[in-house]
Amino acid sequence: MVVGCATLLVCIGTTLPAAQGEGSVHARSELAPVVEVEEDVYTYEPADNGADPLWCRSCTCLVRIGERLFASGLETLSGAKPLNNVRWLLFEHTADDWHLQRVAEEDRTREPCPLVGFPGGPLFLSANPTLVEDPQHEGGGPARPEILSFDPTDIGAPYQVILPRWDGEPSFTEHSYRSFTCDPSRREIILFQNVGYTHSEWALRTGDGEWLTGKLVWPEREHTEIAPYDSTRARCNYATVVLTDRAVHFCGAAAYNRWDRVRTMERAGREWGPRWRRLMYTWTPDIGSAEFSEWIEISNTFEDGGWLFPGDLWVDEDGGAHIFWSEHAINERLRDSFFPDIKRRWALKYAVVRDGEITHRETLTEGGEGLSDLVTPSIGNPRLQVTPDRRLFICYYVRGRDESGEQVSENRVMEILPDAGTSEPVTLPLQHPLTDFFTATPRGGSPPSRTLEMLGYRAGARQTVSYARVRLY
């Protein structure tokens, strides 16, 4: 099996609440990453439908349940036309390798299907099959959200199809922009799925199998002169979501064609690169009884014409939301042709929100013109790793040239310390770095671990989805 490309991982640490039965916080061991596994999981053909196997970046397609490890993937169907021309795959990692265990037998869809799981099971897969029966139909159409429940101890056994209960009859389509997460302690799962440009429907399944449902209305556009659509609301897509004891934290990116120095469509829109220019956050202390808060802008890129993207989200024992995201440079051709004074830079950033107020803001790493040649180009950056001894790390990929001029392509690890400082980044000694990746995250039900598990693209092999396992210390 071909070994996947190495990824640059940075881990940032902060004190976590003590796990049940644990004593005081242990003395911190030095980071000393050891690579245990690098493997390819599967290859795929591009579907040319606007999505790829990592398109559900706000979620994860990698979940650990005890000694068992699962990954979902996509297969492009040669006999179907876009947009609904892929089907889900489900893999299990055994002692020797990855094995394809299940395949969607009839349903077609557009987007990857994220996973969550509970200790001991079940394993849940979020599907969004099209209701358009003709595989030769070009374009989208209505879709039906489903949650498939598998027994992880017998993944080949018949699975249960769970249909969420919704508030009314929402018009779901193949563009779901969904977020899927869980609270293992209460054995609850929640699904957010977009409806048009107005809101996201949400459905929470309780541990008793009952449903709570509602709507999350998008924020009003505060600058109508830079709105990309006629809609008065700004969708918050690719949202990272945390569910803990019925509290829900939600952070997503909103698209704007125009920005401070571009007021007409002549120099705006998709032709000039990604348009996600605002990072927005909202929360509720109890989704069953309390409304979501007013939207809070965490960051924007209106000043320099760049773009941003959600990375990861963690909520501490006091309810503080630790938000991580990436900011990317303005389109090179647009800058060179019209705005030569703007410096093209890339950054990873971090903020903490408590009780509706931003209490901490920090740039973790930044590169580009006027700084260094090392940049963080991937929209999958950064990812978090939570450990059993209550430490928090952040993982990311970097590329470019170091101070000596040597080519760099690697994953690094950095720790967020209890005083909100950070450790020095440590390179993961992967043979083949992962440029864009999921992790086995607690947001998906995987347990805290000193071992980082990653699923993503190897550098130089984007049509291959690979896996890496690294013991951090």
Helices and strands as residue ranges (DSSP letters): E 34-43, E 62-65, E 68-76, E 86-93, E 98-103, E 115-117, E 123-127, E 146-150, E 160-162, E 179-183, E 188-195, E 199-205, E 211-217, G 224-226, E 237-244, E 247-255, G 265-267, G 270-272, E 276-284, E 296-300, E 307-315, E 321-328, H 332-338, E 345-354, E 357-368, E 383-386, E 392-401, E 407-415, E 426-427, E 434-439, G 442-444, E 451-458, E 461-471
